Amino acid sequence: MTRSITYTALPNIPLVQPGDDVCAIIKVGLADAGITLQDGDVIVIAQKIVSKSENRYVDLGQIVPSVKAQELAEVTGKDARHLEAVLSESSEVLRTRKNVIIVAHRLGFVMANAGIDESNIAHGEGSERVLLLPVDPDKTCREIKATLDRSFAVSVGVIINDSFGRAWRNGVVGVALGAAGISSLQNLIGSPDLFGRLMKVTEVAVGDELAAAASLVMGQGAEGTPIVHVRGFRNRAPENDAAALIRPKNMDMFR
């Protein structure tokens, strides 16, 4: 039987401002695309517009860097004020080199710069703003799912995605920062393969796979398409949120 999944970038998404209702924006985008939500659909939302709606801006001009931030600035060549913002969102600094700092984010993600970014945000005159990750991406996904489910009388999945580098490979890919209504991490241990052999270690990062495919449709630059509708995905595994994708420190061979 032929299987397919359709990814559609919602059109006419405005520049999001602090306090904007992301669910209302999704509903307008769906209407403009001629899409009515169905059971099992998934909505993938770029982290940046969630952070903007939550007013996760920080003005570097208001930051006084600590001694540690100044020391890291000498090693990395990065702005000490930016590094202070990174430290404020981090539980541990893991690696540094010129222009690079890898940290353990307060939510458990291992990532560059604690996800703090200056791209695709408006900088007012005299302002040097950066944007932090959402406060609680899984919670936000649960709230958006509840609103969409209620509005359309369906049960959908919701993912907040972002771009991460990886320990083994070059480049960035989309990952799920937050999720609701899907099996973010599917455990196949004990399931038979094509020849009946039971799998011993296989777990599938379903949330990340959905997020990465959506990133191809969103783009990484000035495309202006930060919300993607997914149809055709079918998975009956038990639901778990994106926190399930974070490998515990004692199991992480790179730390």
C-alpha atoms as a printed R data frame, in Angstrom:
    type eleno elety resid chain resno       x       y      z
1   ATOM     1    CA   MET     A     1   0.000   0.000  0.000
2   ATOM     2    CA   THR     A     2   1.321   3.441 -0.951
3   ATOM     3    CA   ARG     A     3   2.093   5.692  2.017
4   ATOM     4    CA   SER     A     4   2.568   9.434  1.854
5   ATOM     5    CA   ILE     A     5   2.771  12.458  4.151
6   ATOM     6    CA   THR     A     6   1.964  15.970  2.963
7   ATOM     7    CA   TYR     A     7   3.656  19.054  4.406
8   ATOM     8    CA   THR     A     8   2.069  22.433  3.649
9   ATOM     9    CA   ALA     A     9   3.532  25.774  4.737
10  ATOM    10    CA   LEU     A    10   0.689  28.033  5.830
11  ATOM    11    CA   PRO     A    11   0.598  31.306  3.863
12  ATOM    12    CA   ASN     A    12   0.391  34.936  4.971
13  ATOM    13    CA   ILE     A    13   1.841  34.462  8.444
14  ATOM    14    CA   PRO     A    14   2.456  37.949  9.882
15  ATOM    15    CA   LEU     A    15   5.510  39.055 11.833
16  ATOM    16    CA   VAL     A    16   4.677  37.963 15.364
17  ATOM    17    CA   GLN     A    17   4.752  40.486 18.188
18  ATOM    18    CA   PRO     A    18   4.851  39.961 21.974
19  ATOM    19    CA   GLY     A    19   1.435  38.948 23.234
20  ATOM    20    CA   ASP     A    20   0.149  37.732 19.852
21  ATOM    21    CA   ASP     A    21  -2.167  34.717 19.911
22  ATOM    22    CA   VAL     A    22  -0.319  31.950 18.048
23  ATOM    23    CA   CYS     A    23  -3.473  29.793 17.873
24  ATOM    24    CA   ALA     A    24  -5.387  32.616 16.194
25  ATOM    25    CA   ILE     A    25  -2.551  33.012 13.673
26  ATOM    26    CA   ILE     A    26  -2.621  29.260 12.956
27  ATOM    27    CA   LYS     A    27  -6.388  29.348 12.371
28  ATOM    28    CA   VAL     A    28  -6.085  32.215  9.866
29  ATOM    29    CA   GLY     A    29  -3.214  30.437  8.093
30  ATOM    30    CA   LEU     A    30  -5.240  27.241  7.823
31  ATOM    31    CA   ALA     A    31  -8.213  29.149  6.403
32  ATOM    32    CA   ASP     A    32  -5.992  30.930  3.869
33  ATOM    33    CA   ALA     A    33  -4.551  27.551  2.807
34  ATOM    34    CA   GLY     A    34  -8.030  26.038  2.508
35  ATOM    35    CA   ILE     A    35  -7.260  23.439  5.169
36  ATOM    36    CA   THR     A    36  -9.676  22.142  7.796
37  ATOM    37    CA   LEU     A    37  -7.963  20.206 10.556
38  ATOM    38    CA   GLN     A    38  -8.609  16.466 10.748
39  ATOM    39    CA   ASP     A    39  -7.838  13.877 13.398
40  ATOM    40    CA   GLY     A    40  -4.172  12.946 13.294
41  ATOM    41    CA   ASP     A    41  -2.972  16.138 11.578
42  ATOM    42    CA   VAL     A    42   0.146  17.746 13.029
43  ATOM    43    CA   ILE     A    43   1.006  21.452 13.241
44  ATOM    44    CA   VAL     A    44   4.720  22.306 13.371
45  ATOM    45    CA   ILE     A    45   5.584  25.800 14.605
46  ATOM    46    CA   ALA     A    46   8.977  27.500 14.407
47  ATOM    47    CA   GLN     A    47  10.459  28.222 17.816
48  ATOM    48    CA   LYS     A    48  11.120  31.816 16.924
49  ATOM    49    CA   ILE     A    49   7.482  32.879 16.616
50  ATOM    50    CA   VAL     A    50   6.621  31.193 19.914
51  ATOM    51    CA   SER     A    51   9.492  32.998 21.620
52  ATOM    52    CA   LYS     A    52   8.389  36.287 20.084
53  ATOM    53    CA   SER     A    53   4.813  35.824 21.266
54  ATOM    54    CA   GLU     A    54   6.158  35.097 24.777
55  ATOM    55    CA   ASN     A    55   8.301  38.264 24.631
56  ATOM    56    CA   ARG     A    56  11.501  36.342 25.225
57  ATOM    57    CA   TYR     A    57  13.588  39.280 24.075
58  ATOM    58    CA   VAL     A    58  16.637  40.456 25.968
59  ATOM    59    CA   ASP     A    59  18.344  43.795 25.282
60  ATOM    60    CA   LEU     A    60  22.101  43.296 25.399
61  ATOM    61    CA   GLY     A    61  22.463  46.939 26.358
62  ATOM    62    CA   GLN     A    62  20.882  46.121 29.718
63  ATOM    63    CA   ILE     A    63  23.311  43.282 30.513
64  ATOM    64    CA   VAL     A    64  26.417  43.618 32.659
65  ATOM    65    CA   PRO     A    65  28.627  40.609 31.887
66  ATOM    66    CA   SER     A    66  29.998  38.533 34.744
67  ATOM    67    CA   VAL     A    67  33.648  37.575 35.154
68  ATOM    68    CA   LYS     A    68  32.890  34.148 33.676
69  ATOM    69    CA   ALA     A    69  31.217  35.711 30.628
70  ATOM    70    CA   GLN     A    70  34.248  37.961 30.123
71  ATOM    71    CA   GLU     A    71  36.585  34.963 30.353
72  ATOM    72    CA   LEU     A    72  34.491  33.070 27.811
73  ATOM    73    CA   ALA     A    73  34.536  36.123 25.548
74  ATOM    74    CA   GLU     A    74  38.325  35.996 25.442
75  ATOM    75    CA   VAL     A    75  38.237  32.322 24.429
76  ATOM    76    CA   THR     A    76  35.422  32.510 21.889
77  ATOM    77    CA   GLY     A    77  35.680  36.065 20.588
78  ATOM    78    CA   LYS     A    78  31.936  36.478 21.179
79  ATOM    79    CA   ASP     A    79  30.210  39.452 22.812
80  ATOM    80    CA   ALA     A    80  30.500  39.067 26.605
81  ATOM    81    CA   ARG     A    81  26.944  40.406 27.025
82  ATOM    82    CA   HIS     A    82  25.602  37.739 24.680
83  ATOM    83    CA   LEU     A    83  27.556  35.126 26.591
84  ATOM    84    CA   GLU     A    84  26.045  36.355 29.860
85  ATOM    85    CA   ALA     A    85  22.594  35.773 28.352
86  ATOM    86    CA   VAL     A    86  23.742  32.285 27.327
87  ATOM    87    CA   LEU     A    87  24.947  31.548 30.850
88  ATOM    88    CA   SER     A    88  21.648  32.730 32.323
89  ATOM    89    CA   GLU     A    89  19.826  30.083 30.261
90  ATOM    90    CA   SER     A    90  22.345  27.291 30.846
91  ATOM    91    CA   SER     A    91  23.165  24.760 33.540
92  ATOM    92    CA   GLU     A    92  26.621  23.847 32.235
93  ATOM    93    CA   VAL     A    93  29.199  24.960 29.670
94  ATOM    94    CA   LEU     A    94  30.382  21.865 27.796
95  ATOM    95    CA   ARG     A    95  32.684  23.005 24.990
96  ATOM    96    CA   THR     A    96  34.195  26.250 23.725
97  ATOM    97    CA   ARG     A    97  36.374  27.339 20.850
98  ATOM    98    CA   LYS     A    98  36.617  30.369 18.571
99  ATOM    99    CA   ASN     A    99  33.064  31.596 17.791
100 ATOM   100    CA   VAL     A   100  31.489  28.504 19.405
101 ATOM   101    CA   ILE     A   101  30.041  27.747 22.832
102 ATOM   102    CA   ILE     A   102  28.133  24.506 23.509
103 ATOM   103    CA   VAL     A   103  26.023  24.397 26.659
104 ATOM   104    CA   ALA     A   104  23.452  22.326 28.476
105 ATOM   105    CA   HIS     A   105  20.317  24.466 28.354
106 ATOM   106    CA   ARG     A   106  18.196  24.768 31.516
107 ATOM   107    CA   LEU     A   107  15.574  22.544 29.772
108 ATOM   108    CA   GLY     A   108  18.160  19.810 29.118
109 ATOM   109    CA   PHE     A   109  18.993  20.480 25.458
110 ATOM   110    CA   VAL     A   110  22.675  20.300 24.508
111 ATOM   111    CA   MET     A   111  23.079  23.060 21.973
112 ATOM   112    CA   ALA     A   112  25.065  26.043 20.739
113 ATOM   113    CA   ASN     A   113  24.513  29.414 22.434
114 ATOM   114    CA   ALA     A   114  21.583  28.090 24.538
115 ATOM   115    CA   GLY     A   115  19.477  28.626 21.412
116 ATOM   116    CA   ILE     A   116  19.841  32.396 21.754
117 ATOM   117    CA   ASP     A   117  19.657  34.087 18.366
118 ATOM   118    CA   GLU     A   118  19.811  37.497 16.702
119 ATOM   119    CA   SER     A   119  18.571  36.510 13.227
120 ATOM   120    CA   ASN     A   120  15.049  37.143 11.908
121 ATOM   121    CA   ILE     A   121  14.148  39.532 14.718
122 ATOM   122    CA   ALA     A   122  13.536  43.268 14.462
123 ATOM   123    CA   HIS     A   123  16.201  45.487 15.989
124 ATOM   124    CA   GLY     A   124  14.923  48.954 16.836
125 ATOM   125    CA   GLU     A   125  17.138  52.007 16.663
126 ATOM   126    CA   GLY     A   126  19.761  51.792 19.402
127 ATOM   127    CA   SER     A   127  18.594  48.306 20.418
128 ATOM   128    CA   GLU     A   128  20.707  45.141 20.415
129 ATOM   129    CA   ARG     A   129  18.137  42.448 21.048
130 ATOM   130    CA   VAL     A   130  18.493  38.705 21.217
131 ATOM   131    CA   LEU     A   131  15.744  36.101 21.508
132 ATOM   132    CA   LEU     A   132  15.665  33.262 24.048
133 ATOM   133    CA   LEU     A   133  13.944  29.889 23.683
134 ATOM   134    CA   PRO     A   134  10.343  29.551 24.910
135 ATOM   135    CA   VAL     A   135   9.885  29.158 28.660
136 ATOM   136    CA   ASP     A   136   8.355  25.648 28.468
137 ATOM   137    CA   PRO     A   137   7.922  24.323 24.891
138 ATOM   138    CA   ASP     A   138   6.088  21.123 25.882
139 ATOM   139    CA   LYS     A   139   3.589  23.082 27.970
140 ATOM   140    CA   THR     A   140   3.015  25.548 25.142
141 ATOM   141    CA   CYS     A   141   2.387  22.655 22.725
142 ATOM   142    CA   ARG     A   142  -0.163  21.163 25.119
143 ATOM   143    CA   GLU     A   143  -1.967  24.503 25.355
144 ATOM   144    CA   ILE     A   144  -2.012  25.030 21.573
145 ATOM   145    CA   LYS     A   145  -3.218  21.464 21.020
146 ATOM   146    CA   ALA     A   146  -6.039  21.922 23.521
147 ATOM   147    CA   THR     A   147  -7.216  25.095 21.758
148 ATOM   148    CA   LEU     A   148  -7.037  23.596 18.260
149 ATOM   149    CA   ASP     A   149  -8.719  20.345 19.362
150 ATOM   150    CA   ARG     A   150 -11.549  22.330 20.920
151 ATOM   151    CA   SER     A   151 -11.927  24.702 17.964
152 ATOM   152    CA   PHE     A   152 -12.007  22.002 15.271
153 ATOM   153    CA   ALA     A   153 -13.438  19.069 17.291
154 ATOM   154    CA   VAL     A   154 -10.398  16.939 16.445
155 ATOM   155    CA   SER     A   155  -7.277  15.515 18.079
156 ATOM   156    CA   VAL     A   156  -4.087  16.879 16.518
157 ATOM   157    CA   GLY     A   157  -0.375  16.842 17.244
158 ATOM   158    CA   VAL     A   158   1.649  19.996 17.836
159 ATOM   159    CA   ILE     A   159   5.428  20.444 17.594
160 ATOM   160    CA   ILE     A   160   7.666  23.437 18.218
161 ATOM   161    CA   ASN     A   161  10.820  22.966 16.156
162 ATOM   162    CA   ASP     A   162  14.258  24.552 16.053
163 ATOM   163    CA   SER     A   163  17.548  23.915 14.242
164 ATOM   164    CA   PHE     A   164  20.317  21.994 16.021
165 ATOM   165    CA   GLY     A   165  23.783  20.865 15.064
166 ATOM   166    CA   ARG     A   166  24.768  17.253 15.774
167 ATOM   167    CA   ALA     A   167  27.829  15.630 17.328
168 ATOM   168    CA   TRP     A   168  28.575  13.353 14.391
169 ATOM   169    CA   ARG     A   169  27.689  15.439 11.333
170 ATOM   170    CA   ASN     A   170  27.979  18.862  9.718
171 ATOM   171    CA   GLY     A   171  25.046  21.231  9.329
172 ATOM   172    CA   VAL     A   172  21.849  21.788 11.263
173 ATOM   173    CA   VAL     A   173  18.549  19.919 11.162
174 ATOM   174    CA   GLY     A   174  15.132  20.548 12.622
175 ATOM   175    CA   VAL     A   175  14.407  19.005 16.023
176 ATOM   176    CA   ALA     A   176  11.386  18.997 18.307
177 ATOM   177    CA   LEU     A   177  11.829  21.389 21.227
178 ATOM   178    CA   GLY     A   178   8.284  20.761 22.378
179 ATOM   179    CA   ALA     A   179   5.518  18.364 21.424
180 ATOM   180    CA   ALA     A   180   2.013  17.263 22.340
181 ATOM   181    CA   GLY     A   181  -0.368  14.689 20.891
182 ATOM   182    CA   ILE     A   182   2.344  12.545 19.257
183 ATOM   183    CA   SER     A   183   4.777   9.814 20.217
184 ATOM   184    CA   SER     A   184   7.937  11.939 20.217
185 ATOM   185    CA   LEU     A   185  10.117   8.932 21.013
186 ATOM   186    CA   GLN     A   186   8.858   5.534 19.858
187 ATOM   187    CA   ASN     A   187  10.300   2.442 21.534
188 ATOM   188    CA   LEU     A   188  10.635  -0.496 19.117
189 ATOM   189    CA   ILE     A   189  12.626  -2.705 21.486
190 ATOM   190    CA   GLY     A   190  11.100  -6.178 21.409
191 ATOM   191    CA   SER     A   191   9.338  -5.606 18.087
192 ATOM   192    CA   PRO     A   192  10.086  -8.053 15.248
193 ATOM   193    CA   ASP     A   193  11.995  -6.941 12.174
194 ATOM   194    CA   LEU     A   194  11.213  -8.100  8.620
195 ATOM   195    CA   PHE     A   195  12.678 -11.538  9.391
196 ATOM   196    CA   GLY     A   196  11.123 -11.968 12.819
197 ATOM   197    CA   ARG     A   197  14.224 -11.064 14.827
198 ATOM   198    CA   LEU     A   198  13.396  -8.972 17.886
199 ATOM   199    CA   MET     A   199  14.974  -5.518 17.909
200 ATOM   200    CA   LYS     A   200  17.149  -4.858 20.953
201 ATOM   201    CA   VAL     A   201  18.032  -1.157 20.983
202 ATOM   202    CA   THR     A   202  15.929   0.670 18.389
203 ATOM   203    CA   GLU     A   203  14.107   3.814 19.447
204 ATOM   204    CA   VAL     A   204  12.804   6.233 16.805
205 ATOM   205    CA   ALA     A   205  12.932   9.999 17.338
206 ATOM   206    CA   VAL     A   206   9.568  10.526 15.626
207 ATOM   207    CA   GLY     A   207   9.225  14.088 16.913
208 ATOM   208    CA   ASP     A   208  12.587  15.062 15.441
209 ATOM   209    CA   GLU     A   209  11.801  13.391 12.103
210 ATOM   210    CA   LEU     A   210   8.550  15.327 11.786
211 ATOM   211    CA   ALA     A   211  10.315  18.533 12.855
212 ATOM   212    CA   ALA     A   212  13.160  18.064 10.371
213 ATOM   213    CA   ALA     A   213  10.856  17.467  7.420
214 ATOM   214    CA   ALA     A   214   8.860  20.561  8.366
215 ATOM   215    CA   SER     A   215  12.093  22.578  8.411
216 ATOM   216    CA   LEU     A   216  12.602  21.785  4.731
217 ATOM   217    CA   VAL     A   217   9.264  23.444  4.009
218 ATOM   218    CA   MET     A   218   9.823  26.349  6.413
219 ATOM   219    CA   GLY     A   219  13.315  27.176  5.186
220 ATOM   220    CA   GLN     A   220  16.114  28.631  7.286
221 ATOM   221    CA   GLY     A   221  16.264  32.205  6.028
222 ATOM   222    CA   ALA     A   222  13.832  34.876  4.876
223 ATOM   223    CA   GLU     A   223  11.058  32.588  3.636
224 ATOM   224    CA   GLY     A   224   8.531  33.802  6.220
225 ATOM   225    CA   THR     A   225   6.721  30.443  6.489
226 ATOM   226    CA   PRO     A   226   7.102  29.448 10.157
227 ATOM   227    CA   ILE     A   227   4.014  27.216 10.473
228 ATOM   228    CA   VAL     A   228   3.568  23.916  8.641
229 ATOM   229    CA   HIS     A   229   0.549  21.622  8.439
230 ATOM   230    CA   VAL     A   230   1.250  17.883  8.225
231 ATOM   231    CA   ARG     A   231  -1.271  15.313  6.968
232 ATOM   232    CA   GLY     A   232  -0.929  11.581  6.496
233 ATOM   233    CA   PHE     A   233   1.254  10.814  9.510
234 ATOM   234    CA   ARG     A   234  -0.032   7.760 11.341
235 ATOM   235    CA   ASN     A   235   1.450   6.413 14.548
236 ATOM   236    CA   ARG     A   236  -0.441   4.542 17.256
237 ATOM   237    CA   ALA     A   237   2.434   4.431 19.757
238 ATOM   238    CA   PRO     A   238   1.794   5.917 23.211
239 ATOM   239    CA   GLU     A   239   2.087   9.699 23.319
240 ATOM   240    CA   ASN     A   240   5.042  11.358 25.013
241 ATOM   241    CA   ASP     A   241   6.347  14.906 24.872
242 ATOM   242    CA   ALA     A   242   9.625  16.213 23.471
243 ATOM   243    CA   ALA     A   243  11.345  15.930 26.852
244 ATOM   244    CA   ALA     A   244  11.465  12.178 26.160
245 ATOM   245    CA   LEU     A   245  13.995  12.904 23.404
246 ATOM   246    CA   ILE     A   246  16.598  14.338 25.786
247 ATOM   247    CA   ARG     A   247  19.251  11.750 26.589
248 ATOM   248    CA   PRO     A   248  20.111  11.621 30.320
249 ATOM   249    CA   LYS     A   249  23.580  12.910 31.130
250 ATOM   250    CA   ASN     A   250  24.713   9.535 32.502
251 ATOM   251    CA   MET     A   251  23.828   7.939 29.131
252 ATOM   252    CA   ASP     A   252  25.464  10.625 26.986
253 ATOM   253    CA   MET     A   253  28.805   9.387 25.677
254 ATOM   254    CA   PHE     A   254  29.731  12.888 24.461
255 ATOM   255    CA   ARG     A   255  29.605  14.500 27.934
